[in-house]
Amino acid sequence: MSSHPDVIVVGAGLIGCAVAHALSRQGAEVLVLDASAPGSGASQASAGMLCPHIEGAHDPVLQGLGADSLARYDAFIHRVCSDAGMDVPYVRNGTLQLADTDERAEVLRRLAAVLHGQGVPCQFVEGVAAVRDLEPLAAPQRAGLLIEPHGAVRIRDLIEALRQASLHQGARCLHSEAVEHITRHETGLVVETHANTFHAPHVVVTSGAWAMNLRVDGHPVIPTHPVRGQLLRLQMRSGALRRVLWGPGIYLVPWADEVLVGATMEKVGFDSRATVAGVMQLCTAAQAVVPELAEASFSEVRVGLRPGSPDGLPLIGPSRRLPGLVYATGHFRNGALLAPLTADLVAAIVRDASADVPSALAASRFDL
Ligand SMILES: Cc1cc2nc3c(=O)[nH]c(=O)nc-3n(C[C@H](O)[C@H](O)[C@H](O)COP(=O)(O)OP(=O)(O)OC[C@H]3O[C@@H](n4cnc5c(N)ncnc54)[C@H](O)[C@@H]3O)c2cc1C
């Protein structure tokens, strides 16, 4: 590759890696810069759930974007795996939400009615026996809602596959390159790290929660903020849980060799420590939903800083102040779900700066 790439991607989290893959696939020379190691930000802690009709239940825009991205997921995984020459664990066997009170059961009944109206395949069931038919290990519940198209992906494997696939297509990735400043020069954009200066006609900002610390000439501060999430890795007998479970204040994501239990939501700035209170909260809520987890072994607690945005939606789109600069950050709780949609949108914008981006996502809504 030349020392003047077509595109510099600032941040090698899941979003930066997905963007780098899509761009290198369409023939661009891509250079990815990360302040530390690829995938070491929020993405390494992600539970990898793909569930737009739960995460977007409060916001039809988010739900619609999530459903759009979910519809791209099979093809996305197929492309990444074949380009990388490796498999990525990925399932689409639904999510089961549990309700242990009449009030919660009523919320699920209403959600089921809305989803039926939208043509989303789902089953609302009532009573302990009916829920146990769907998940034998669940504690007694009033009701359950199975949303069939939902699924999950193992994020660390997905990042590694995206990285391998991009490298095969000629992308380069440099770590320990913390970008400090982005500015314009007559020949394009200039990206300065503590030690080096890089030039490219296009720069994509994918630095997650840390985007707020970037200095971009003539731009206001990028309005991201960190929201800490703690997530446990537990080991119980293989195949014990059938699918992703959501209970009060908790979700469980089963894989053949482990169960992920998440996650806390904490506004504590850039403090990425695991805490006793966070671990206790998750253990207590998880055991209330699946009592057998009391016997699980404890492997690890992971901590990630989700990139929050002021309205809970990501910022995706070109800068209107600095031609060639593109934003793809602020994915908050839905970066895994929205990765295929984000990568497709950024690839289209780099091809043609006037490409359509849903207005709810446009970076220009924050005067960027
Ligand atoms: C506990 C937890 C569970 C989650 N579960 C889910 C889920 O089930 N489903 C879902 O869809 N989403 C989930 N999320 C959210 C999802 O993980 C995030 O939205 C996603 O990881 C954001 O990816 P990103 O690439 O934007 O950010 P990050 O992964 O944080 O990557 C940003 C990268 O930028 C680098 N960087 C920072 N500053 C600079 C700089 N100045 N120069 C160069 N590089 C820089 C960092 O080192 C990092 O590698 C979860 C998050 C957490 C924390």
The ligand as a MOL file (V3000), in Angstrom:
LIG
                    3D

  0  0  0     0  0            999 V3000
M  V30 BEGIN CTAB
M  V30 COUNTS 53 58 0 0 0
M  V30 BEGIN ATOM
M  V30 1 C -21.2360 -4.6140 28.3540 0
M  V30 2 C -21.6880 -4.2480 26.9770 0
M  V30 3 C -22.6060 -5.0470 26.3130 0
M  V30 4 C -23.0380 -4.6960 25.0200 0
M  V30 5 N -23.9140 -5.5160 24.3880 0
M  V30 6 C -24.3270 -5.2100 23.1240 0
M  V30 7 C -25.2080 -6.0620 22.4420 0
M  V30 8 O -25.5980 -7.1000 22.9590 0
M  V30 9 N -25.6010 -5.7140 21.1770 0
M  V30 10 C -25.1720 -4.5690 20.5650 0
M  V30 11 O -25.5670 -4.3070 19.4360 0
M  V30 12 N -24.3070 -3.7400 21.2110 0
M  V30 13 C -23.8870 -4.0250 22.4650 0
M  V30 14 N -23.0450 -3.1930 23.1340 0
M  V30 15 C -22.6630 -1.9400 22.4940 0
M  V30 16 C -21.5260 -2.1440 21.5040 0
M  V30 17 O -20.5480 -2.9600 22.0830 0
M  V30 18 C -20.9440 -0.7810 21.1310 0
M  V30 19 O -21.9530 0.0450 20.5830 0
M  V30 20 C -19.8410 -0.9690 20.0810 0
M  V30 21 O -18.8660 -1.8520 20.5810 0
M  V30 22 C -19.2000 0.3440 19.7330 0
M  V30 23 O -18.1520 0.0520 18.8510 0
M  V30 24 P -17.1430 1.1700 18.3900 0
M  V30 25 O -16.2240 0.5370 17.4260 0
M  V30 26 O -17.8720 2.3960 17.9990 0
M  V30 27 O -16.3810 1.5980 19.7390 0
M  V30 28 P -15.1750 0.8850 20.5230 0
M  V30 29 O -15.2830 -0.5760 20.5100 0
M  V30 30 O -15.0830 1.5620 21.8430 0
M  V30 31 O -13.9070 1.2280 19.6350 0
M  V30 32 C -13.3240 2.5040 19.6020 0
M  V30 33 C -11.8550 2.3120 19.2660 0
M  V30 34 O -11.2980 3.6030 19.0410 0
M  V30 35 C -10.0120 3.6270 19.6110 0
M  V30 36 N -9.6720 5.0180 19.8740 0
M  V30 37 C -10.1680 5.8360 20.8290 0
M  V30 38 N -9.6300 7.0610 20.7220 0
M  V30 39 C -8.7760 7.0190 19.6630 0
M  V30 40 C -7.9300 7.9600 19.0580 0
M  V30 41 N -7.8330 9.2160 19.5160 0
M  V30 42 N -7.1620 7.5760 18.0070 0
M  V30 43 C -7.2420 6.3170 17.5170 0
M  V30 44 N -8.0410 5.3780 18.0770 0
M  V30 45 C -8.8120 5.7230 19.1170 0
M  V30 46 C -10.1370 2.7790 20.8850 0
M  V30 47 O -8.8700 2.3010 21.2930 0
M  V30 48 C -11.0710 1.6760 20.4010 0
M  V30 49 O -10.3550 0.5600 19.9010 0
M  V30 50 C -22.5590 -3.5190 24.3970 0
M  V30 51 C -21.6090 -2.7400 25.0620 0
M  V30 52 C -21.1630 -3.1010 26.3290 0
M  V30 53 C -20.1200 -2.2490 27.0070 0
M  V30 END ATOM
M  V30 BEGIN BOND
M  V30 1 1 1 2
M  V30 2 1 2 3
M  V30 3 2 2 52
M  V30 4 2 3 4
M  V30 5 1 4 5
M  V30 6 1 4 50
M  V30 7 2 5 6
M  V30 8 1 6 7
M  V30 9 1 6 13
M  V30 10 2 7 8
M  V30 11 1 7 9
M  V30 12 1 9 10
M  V30 13 2 10 11
M  V30 14 1 10 12
M  V30 15 2 12 13
M  V30 16 1 13 14
M  V30 17 1 14 15
M  V30 18 1 14 50
M  V30 19 1 15 16
M  V30 20 1 16 17
M  V30 21 1 16 18
M  V30 22 1 18 19
M  V30 23 1 18 20
M  V30 24 1 20 21
M  V30 25 1 20 22
M  V30 26 1 22 23
M  V30 27 1 23 24
M  V30 28 2 24 25
M  V30 29 1 24 26
M  V30 30 1 24 27
M  V30 31 1 27 28
M  V30 32 2 28 29
M  V30 33 1 28 30
M  V30 34 1 28 31
M  V30 35 1 31 32
M  V30 36 1 32 33
M  V30 37 1 33 34
M  V30 38 1 33 48
M  V30 39 1 34 35
M  V30 40 1 35 36
M  V30 41 1 35 46
M  V30 42 1 36 37
M  V30 43 1 36 45
M  V30 44 2 37 38
M  V30 45 1 38 39
M  V30 46 1 39 40
M  V30 47 2 39 45
M  V30 48 1 40 41
M  V30 49 2 40 42
M  V30 50 1 42 43
M  V30 51 2 43 44
M  V30 52 1 44 45
M  V30 53 1 46 47
M  V30 54 1 46 48
M  V30 55 1 48 49
M  V30 56 2 50 51
M  V30 57 1 51 52
M  V30 58 1 52 53
M  V30 END BOND
M  V30 END CTAB
M  END
